[in-house]
């Protein structure tokens, strides 16, 4: 079936909820299709995650024509007791910065190094 990402086996450090939130933080008007491809999830899984995040107040959206613009509540505290006091903003600052660093690194790969 086209459009279904390859499954991932094994454990990961981040939850799918964190991945989706980071993708939205990177692009507030991203389409569900694009978020799903970026996170290697199905579109249905992304829809469910967005519904979860909206239900608990981490995310809201505004309909603009045929697309959505998402708003993340940066002051919302993370859910797990081990992260008590940490906000969504602190998590997103780490994840979105990492994404920017990876994009810069992959853009410079393949370029010949300047001679010194």
Secondary structure as GFF3:
##gff-version 3
##sequence-region A 1 116
A	DSSP	alpha_helix	16	26	.	.	.	ID=ss1
A	DSSP	alpha_helix	32	39	.	.	.	ID=ss2
A	DSSP	alpha_helix	43	55	.	.	.	ID=ss3
A	DSSP	beta_strand	59	64	.	.	.	ID=ss4
A	DSSP	beta_strand	67	72	.	.	.	ID=ss5
A	DSSP	three_ten_helix	81	83	.	.	.	ID=ss6
A	DSSP	alpha_helix	88	108	.	.	.	ID=ss7
###
